[in-house]
Amino acid sequence: MATIYFGLGSNVLPEENLRLGMHELRRRYGELQVSATYRSAAVGFDGEDFLNLVVGLESELTPRAICQEIELIHNLAGRERGSDKWESRPLDIDLLLYNDLVSDESPVRVPRADILQYSFVLRPLAELAPDLEHPLTGKTMMQHWREFDAGSHPLERVSVI
């Protein structure tokens, strides 16, 4: 069994689409560990605020099969892949970690660089798995969060999911 962490985000009907994403993950994988939900400003473009959270689960599926499942869930939420990386989206599910695997072969890119770049990924991950070691740095997620410039991208904890 692999321990897997996903980042989920939405800024188009975010409460509805995050619930859909979590429902589909639960249906496919069973029990989920779920972080708090955080509101943050859009990054890289002008758009509505995002709601973000992190989910942990266990699965016997391969990383490639996991990525295929993610795309099926994106389709259920009506996500259309555009040419612009920085755009509004009904649902974004990113594979953050798959055990301690290090891979940069599309579609499996883990650990996801976003973990160390964005507060809306690192904070909920550190909350959910504070003692989990980053496969490249060897530091725990909580150590990374303590060192992170939280003011660079402020978060607001919200009670919606």
Secondary structure, DSSP 8 states (H G I E B T S, - for coil): -EEEEEEEEESSSHHHHHHHHHHHHHHHH---EE--EEEE--SSS----EEEEEEEEEE-S-HHHHHHHHHHHHHHTT----S-SSS--S-EEEEEEETT--EEETTEEES-THHHH-HHHHHHHHHH-TT-B-TTT--BHHHHHHHS-GGGS--EEE---
